[in-house]
Amino acid sequence: MLKVRIQGKIGDIKKFVRQLNADNRLELVSVSDIYDNKCSQRYKHLYMD
């Protein structure tokens, strides 16, 4: 299992997670909510297993 932090703009993050969900070779065990970055209002992040 991999634990990954994804960082970017909200639209890009959502698009990437949708693409991963559509790939039958991968299984997303959990995807967190999208969180604010402390140093930037423009970029957000989430965690996934």
PDB file of N, CA, C and O in Angstrom, chain B, residues numbered from 101:
ATOM      1  N   MET B 101       0.849  -1.169   0.000  1.00  0.00           N
ATOM      2  CA  MET B 101       0.000   0.000   0.000  1.00  0.00           C
ATOM      3  C   MET B 101       0.896   1.234   0.000  1.00  0.00           C
ATOM      4  O   MET B 101       1.932   1.270   0.665  1.00  0.00           O
ATOM      5  N   LEU B 102       0.481   2.230  -0.750  1.00  0.00           N
ATOM      6  CA  LEU B 102       1.161   3.526  -0.780  1.00  0.00           C
ATOM      7  C   LEU B 102       0.307   4.557  -0.077  1.00  0.00           C
ATOM      8  O   LEU B 102      -0.920   4.532  -0.173  1.00  0.00           O
ATOM      9  N   LYS B 103       0.949   5.453   0.622  1.00  0.00           N
ATOM     10  CA  LYS B 103       0.288   6.608   1.210  1.00  0.00           C
ATOM     11  C   LYS B 103       0.830   7.831   0.476  1.00  0.00           C
ATOM     12  O   LYS B 103       2.041   8.051   0.429  1.00  0.00           O
ATOM     13  N   VAL B 104      -0.088   8.635  -0.103  1.00  0.00           N
ATOM     14  CA  VAL B 104       0.314   9.705  -0.996  1.00  0.00           C
ATOM     15  C   VAL B 104      -0.359  11.007  -0.584  1.00  0.00           C
ATOM     16  O   VAL B 104      -1.521  11.017  -0.179  1.00  0.00           O
ATOM     17  N   ARG B 105       0.384  12.104  -0.692  1.00  0.00           N
ATOM     18  CA  ARG B 105      -0.177  13.433  -0.511  1.00  0.00           C
ATOM     19  C   ARG B 105      -0.206  14.094  -1.881  1.00  0.00           C
ATOM     20  O   ARG B 105       0.814  14.158  -2.567  1.00  0.00           O
ATOM     21  N   ILE B 106      -1.370  14.581  -2.275  1.00  0.00           N
ATOM     22  CA  ILE B 106      -1.545  15.257  -3.556  1.00  0.00           C
ATOM     23  C   ILE B 106      -1.752  16.739  -3.273  1.00  0.00           C
ATOM     24  O   ILE B 106      -2.553  17.100  -2.411  1.00  0.00           O
ATOM     25  N   GLN B 107      -1.039  17.595  -3.987  1.00  0.00           N
ATOM     26  CA  GLN B 107      -1.141  19.032  -3.790  1.00  0.00           C
ATOM     27  C   GLN B 107      -1.357  19.710  -5.134  1.00  0.00           C
ATOM     28  O   GLN B 107      -0.729  19.349  -6.129  1.00  0.00           O
ATOM     29  N   GLY B 108      -2.245  20.689  -5.158  1.00  0.00           N
ATOM     30  CA  GLY B 108      -2.503  21.431  -6.382  1.00  0.00           C
ATOM     31  C   GLY B 108      -3.750  22.275  -6.231  1.00  0.00           C
ATOM     32  O   GLY B 108      -4.232  22.511  -5.123  1.00  0.00           O
ATOM     33  N   LYS B 109      -4.266  22.728  -7.371  1.00  0.00           N
ATOM     34  CA  LYS B 109      -5.521  23.474  -7.372  1.00  0.00           C
ATOM     35  C   LYS B 109      -6.669  22.487  -7.191  1.00  0.00           C
ATOM     36  O   LYS B 109      -6.548  21.316  -7.552  1.00  0.00           O
ATOM     37  N   ILE B 110      -7.775  22.956  -6.636  1.00  0.00           N
ATOM     38  CA  ILE B 110      -8.899  22.081  -6.314  1.00  0.00           C
ATOM     39  C   ILE B 110      -9.382  21.308  -7.539  1.00  0.00           C
ATOM     40  O   ILE B 110      -9.599  20.099  -7.457  1.00  0.00           O
ATOM     41  N   GLY B 111      -9.550  21.981  -8.659  1.00  0.00           N
ATOM     42  CA  GLY B 111     -10.027  21.316  -9.872  1.00  0.00           C
ATOM     43  C   GLY B 111      -9.074  20.235 -10.351  1.00  0.00           C
ATOM     44  O   GLY B 111      -9.502  19.162 -10.776  1.00  0.00           O
ATOM     45  N   ASP B 112      -7.781  20.520 -10.281  1.00  0.00           N
ATOM     46  CA  ASP B 112      -6.781  19.539 -10.711  1.00  0.00           C
ATOM     47  C   ASP B 112      -6.765  18.322  -9.790  1.00  0.00           C
ATOM     48  O   ASP B 112      -6.623  17.191 -10.255  1.00  0.00           O
ATOM     49  N   ILE B 113      -6.908  18.550  -8.493  1.00  0.00           N
ATOM     50  CA  ILE B 113      -6.933  17.442  -7.530  1.00  0.00           C
ATOM     51  C   ILE B 113      -8.136  16.544  -7.792  1.00  0.00           C
ATOM     52  O   ILE B 113      -7.996  15.322  -7.848  1.00  0.00           O
ATOM     53  N   LYS B 114      -9.313  17.136  -7.953  1.00  0.00           N
ATOM     54  CA  LYS B 114     -10.531  16.357  -8.180  1.00  0.00           C
ATOM     55  C   LYS B 114     -10.441  15.568  -9.481  1.00  0.00           C
ATOM     56  O   LYS B 114     -10.854  14.410  -9.534  1.00  0.00           O
ATOM     57  N   LYS B 115      -9.906  16.183 -10.524  1.00  0.00           N
ATOM     58  CA  LYS B 115      -9.753  15.507 -11.808  1.00  0.00           C
ATOM     59  C   LYS B 115      -8.808  14.310 -11.679  1.00  0.00           C
ATOM     60  O   LYS B 115      -9.086  13.240 -12.219  1.00  0.00           O
ATOM     61  N   PHE B 116      -7.694  14.486 -10.966  1.00  0.00           N
ATOM     62  CA  PHE B 116      -6.722  13.419 -10.790  1.00  0.00           C
ATOM     63  C   PHE B 116      -7.313  12.255 -10.008  1.00  0.00           C
ATOM     64  O   PHE B 116      -7.084  11.098 -10.361  1.00  0.00           O
ATOM     65  N   VAL B 117      -8.066  12.539  -8.957  1.00  0.00           N
ATOM     66  CA  VAL B 117      -8.689  11.475  -8.155  1.00  0.00           C
ATOM     67  C   VAL B 117      -9.717  10.721  -9.002  1.00  0.00           C
ATOM     68  O   VAL B 117      -9.810   9.497  -8.901  1.00  0.00           O
ATOM     69  N   ARG B 118     -10.488  11.425  -9.831  1.00  0.00           N
ATOM     70  CA  ARG B 118     -11.443  10.756 -10.725  1.00  0.00           C
ATOM     71  C   ARG B 118     -10.721   9.824 -11.694  1.00  0.00           C
ATOM     72  O   ARG B 118     -11.181   8.712 -11.954  1.00  0.00           O
ATOM     73  N   GLN B 119      -9.586  10.282 -12.228  1.00  0.00           N
ATOM     74  CA  GLN B 119      -8.821   9.453 -13.157  1.00  0.00           C
ATOM     75  C   GLN B 119      -8.281   8.203 -12.463  1.00  0.00           C
ATOM     76  O   GLN B 119      -8.286   7.118 -13.043  1.00  0.00           O
ATOM     77  N   LEU B 120      -7.818   8.354 -11.230  1.00  0.00           N
ATOM     78  CA  LEU B 120      -7.335   7.191 -10.494  1.00  0.00           C
ATOM     79  C   LEU B 120      -8.463   6.210 -10.200  1.00  0.00           C
ATOM     80  O   LEU B 120      -8.270   4.997 -10.291  1.00  0.00           O
ATOM     81  N   ASN B 121      -9.638   6.726  -9.850  1.00  0.00           N
ATOM     82  CA  ASN B 121     -10.787   5.858  -9.581  1.00  0.00           C
ATOM     83  C   ASN B 121     -11.213   5.088 -10.823  1.00  0.00           C
ATOM     84  O   ASN B 121     -11.680   3.954 -10.720  1.00  0.00           O
ATOM     85  N   ALA B 122     -11.057   5.691 -11.988  1.00  0.00           N
ATOM     86  CA  ALA B 122     -11.466   5.060 -13.243  1.00  0.00           C
ATOM     87  C   ALA B 122     -10.501   3.959 -13.680  1.00  0.00           C
ATOM     88  O   ALA B 122     -10.865   3.109 -14.492  1.00  0.00           O
ATOM     89  N   ASP B 123      -9.285   3.965 -13.158  1.00  0.00           N
ATOM     90  CA  ASP B 123      -8.275   2.974 -13.535  1.00  0.00           C
ATOM     91  C   ASP B 123      -8.504   1.683 -12.746  1.00  0.00           C
ATOM     92  O   ASP B 123      -8.359   1.663 -11.524  1.00  0.00           O
ATOM     93  N   ASN B 124      -8.861   0.614 -13.449  1.00  0.00           N
ATOM     94  CA  ASN B 124      -9.182  -0.658 -12.784  1.00  0.00           C
ATOM     95  C   ASN B 124      -7.960  -1.342 -12.182  1.00  0.00           C
ATOM     96  O   ASN B 124      -8.114  -2.281 -11.401  1.00  0.00           O
ATOM     97  N   ARG B 125      -6.766  -0.905 -12.517  1.00  0.00           N
ATOM     98  CA  ARG B 125      -5.556  -1.525 -11.968  1.00  0.00           C
ATOM     99  C   ARG B 125      -5.270  -1.040 -10.547  1.00  0.00           C
ATOM    100  O   ARG B 125      -4.459  -1.640  -9.842  1.00  0.00           O
ATOM    101  N   LEU B 126      -5.927   0.037 -10.121  1.00  0.00           N
ATOM    102  CA  LEU B 126      -5.674   0.628  -8.810  1.00  0.00           C
ATOM    103  C   LEU B 126      -6.893   0.501  -7.906  1.00  0.00           C
ATOM    104  O   LEU B 126      -8.032   0.453  -8.370  1.00  0.00           O
ATOM    105  N   GLU B 127      -6.628   0.449  -6.612  1.00  0.00           N
ATOM    106  CA  GLU B 127      -7.707   0.465  -5.627  1.00  0.00           C
ATOM    107  C   GLU B 127      -7.406   1.569  -4.625  1.00  0.00           C
ATOM    108  O   GLU B 127      -6.412   1.501  -3.902  1.00  0.00           O
ATOM    109  N   LEU B 128      -8.253   2.575  -4.580  1.00  0.00           N
ATOM    110  CA  LEU B 128      -8.095   3.641  -3.590  1.00  0.00           C
ATOM    111  C   LEU B 128      -8.812   3.201  -2.318  1.00  0.00           C
ATOM    112  O   LEU B 128     -10.037   3.076  -2.296  1.00  0.00           O
ATOM    113  N   VAL B 129      -8.051   2.971  -1.276  1.00  0.00           N
ATOM    114  CA  VAL B 129      -8.613   2.503  -0.012  1.00  0.00           C
ATOM    115  C   VAL B 129      -9.315   3.654   0.700  1.00  0.00           C
ATOM    116  O   VAL B 129     -10.429   3.502   1.202  1.00  0.00           O
ATOM    117  N   SER B 130      -8.650   4.808   0.737  1.00  0.00           N
ATOM    118  CA  SER B 130      -9.262   5.976   1.361  1.00  0.00           C
ATOM    119  C   SER B 130      -8.723   7.240   0.723  1.00  0.00           C
ATOM    120  O   SER B 130      -7.568   7.308   0.302  1.00  0.00           O
ATOM    121  N   VAL B 131      -9.596   8.244   0.662  1.00  0.00           N
ATOM    122  CA  VAL B 131      -9.240   9.566   0.154  1.00  0.00           C
ATOM    123  C   VAL B 131      -9.766  10.574   1.163  1.00  0.00           C
ATOM    124  O   VAL B 131     -10.951  10.574   1.494  1.00  0.00           O
ATOM    125  N   SER B 132      -8.875  11.434   1.651  1.00  0.00           N
ATOM    126  CA  SER B 132      -9.274  12.407   2.671  1.00  0.00           C
ATOM    127  C   SER B 132     -10.031  13.578   2.038  1.00  0.00           C
ATOM    128  O   SER B 132     -10.156  13.675   0.818  1.00  0.00           O
ATOM    129  N   ASP B 133     -10.519  14.442   2.886  1.00  0.00           N
ATOM    130  CA  ASP B 133     -11.078  15.711   2.428  1.00  0.00           C
ATOM    131  C   ASP B 133      -9.938  16.574   1.894  1.00  0.00           C
ATOM    132  O   ASP B 133      -8.764  16.273   2.113  1.00  0.00           O
ATOM    133  N   ILE B 134     -10.293  17.641   1.196  1.00  0.00           N
ATOM    134  CA  ILE B 134      -9.293  18.583   0.695  1.00  0.00           C
ATOM    135  C   ILE B 134      -9.029  19.617   1.788  1.00  0.00           C
ATOM    136  O   ILE B 134      -9.956  20.214   2.334  1.00  0.00           O
ATOM    137  N   TYR B 135      -7.757  19.814   2.093  1.00  0.00           N
ATOM    138  CA  TYR B 135      -7.343  20.744   3.151  1.00  0.00           C
ATOM    139  C   TYR B 135      -6.631  21.966   2.575  1.00  0.00           C
ATOM    140  O   TYR B 135      -6.048  21.904   1.493  1.00  0.00           O
ATOM    141  N   ASP B 136      -6.687  23.076   3.311  1.00  0.00           N
ATOM    142  CA  ASP B 136      -5.945  24.283   2.946  1.00  0.00           C
ATOM    143  C   ASP B 136      -4.471  24.099   3.256  1.00  0.00           C
ATOM    144  O   ASP B 136      -4.113  23.422   4.220  1.00  0.00           O
ATOM    145  N   ASN B 137      -3.616  24.700   2.442  1.00  0.00           N
ATOM    146  CA  ASN B 137      -2.194  24.766   2.754  1.00  0.00           C
ATOM    147  C   ASN B 137      -1.954  25.971   3.649  1.00  0.00           C
ATOM    148  O   ASN B 137      -2.601  27.006   3.488  1.00  0.00           O
ATOM    149  N   LYS B 138      -1.042  25.846   4.576  1.00  0.00           N
ATOM    150  CA  LYS B 138      -0.747  26.949   5.490  1.00  0.00           C
ATOM    151  C   LYS B 138      -0.079  28.117   4.774  1.00  0.00           C
ATOM    152  O   LYS B 138      -0.313  29.274   5.124  1.00  0.00           O
ATOM    153  N   CYS B 139       0.751  27.823   3.775  1.00  0.00           N
ATOM    154  CA  CYS B 139       1.547  28.872   3.147  1.00  0.00           C
ATOM    155  C   CYS B 139       0.919  29.430   1.876  1.00  0.00           C
ATOM    156  O   CYS B 139       1.425  30.416   1.340  1.00  0.00           O
ATOM    157  N   SER B 140      -0.168  28.837   1.369  1.00  0.00           N
ATOM    158  CA  SER B 140      -0.718  29.286   0.099  1.00  0.00           C
ATOM    159  C   SER B 140      -2.232  29.142   0.079  1.00  0.00           C
ATOM    160  O   SER B 140      -2.757  28.077   0.404  1.00  0.00           O
ATOM    161  N   GLN B 141      -2.927  30.185  -0.292  1.00  0.00           N
ATOM    162  CA  GLN B 141      -4.371  30.119  -0.445  1.00  0.00           C
ATOM    163  C   GLN B 141      -4.763  29.504  -1.789  1.00  0.00           C
ATOM    164  O   GLN B 141      -5.887  29.030  -1.955  1.00  0.00           O
ATOM    165  N   ARG B 142      -3.845  29.513  -2.735  1.00  0.00           N
ATOM    166  CA  ARG B 142      -4.124  29.044  -4.094  1.00  0.00           C
ATOM    167  C   ARG B 142      -4.145  27.515  -4.180  1.00  0.00           C
ATOM    168  O   ARG B 142      -4.941  26.942  -4.924  1.00  0.00           O
ATOM    169  N   TYR B 143      -3.278  26.868  -3.425  1.00  0.00           N
ATOM    170  CA  TYR B 143      -3.137  25.423  -3.511  1.00  0.00           C
ATOM    171  C   TYR B 143      -3.710  24.729  -2.285  1.00  0.00           C
ATOM    172  O   TYR B 143      -3.663  25.257  -1.174  1.00  0.00           O
ATOM    173  N   LYS B 144      -4.251  23.538  -2.505  1.00  0.00           N
ATOM    174  CA  LYS B 144      -4.830  22.701  -1.453  1.00  0.00           C
ATOM    175  C   LYS B 144      -4.119  21.354  -1.487  1.00  0.00           C
ATOM    176  O   LYS B 144      -3.273  21.116  -2.350  1.00  0.00           O
ATOM    177  N   HIS B 145      -4.466  20.462  -0.535  1.00  0.00           N
ATOM    178  CA  HIS B 145      -3.885  19.127  -0.548  1.00  0.00           C
ATOM    179  C   HIS B 145      -4.855  18.105   0.035  1.00  0.00           C
ATOM    180  O   HIS B 145      -5.789  18.449   0.759  1.00  0.00           O
ATOM    181  N   LEU B 146      -4.609  16.839  -0.302  1.00  0.00           N
ATOM    182  CA  LEU B 146      -5.348  15.736   0.294  1.00  0.00           C
ATOM    183  C   LEU B 146      -4.424  14.536   0.406  1.00  0.00           C
ATOM    184  O   LEU B 146      -3.343  14.497  -0.182  1.00  0.00           O
ATOM    185  N   TYR B 147      -4.878  13.567   1.172  1.00  0.00           N
ATOM    186  CA  TYR B 147      -4.107  12.342   1.390  1.00  0.00           C
ATOM    187  C   TYR B 147      -4.916  11.161   0.867  1.00  0.00           C
ATOM    188  O   TYR B 147      -6.146  11.154   0.934  1.00  0.00           O
ATOM    189  N   MET B 148      -4.207  10.166   0.348  1.00  0.00           N
ATOM    190  CA  MET B 148      -4.885   8.960  -0.105  1.00  0.00           C
ATOM    191  C   MET B 148      -4.035   7.732   0.157  1.00  0.00           C
ATOM    192  O   MET B 148      -2.805   7.791   0.189  1.00  0.00           O
ATOM    193  N   ASP B 149      -4.725   6.621   0.344  1.00  0.00           N
ATOM    194  CA  ASP B 149      -4.076   5.315   0.516  1.00  0.00           C
ATOM    195  C   ASP B 149      -4.449   4.460  -0.683  1.00  0.00           C
ATOM    196  O   ASP B 149      -4.025   3.308  -0.776  1.00  0.00           O
TER     197      ASP B 149
END
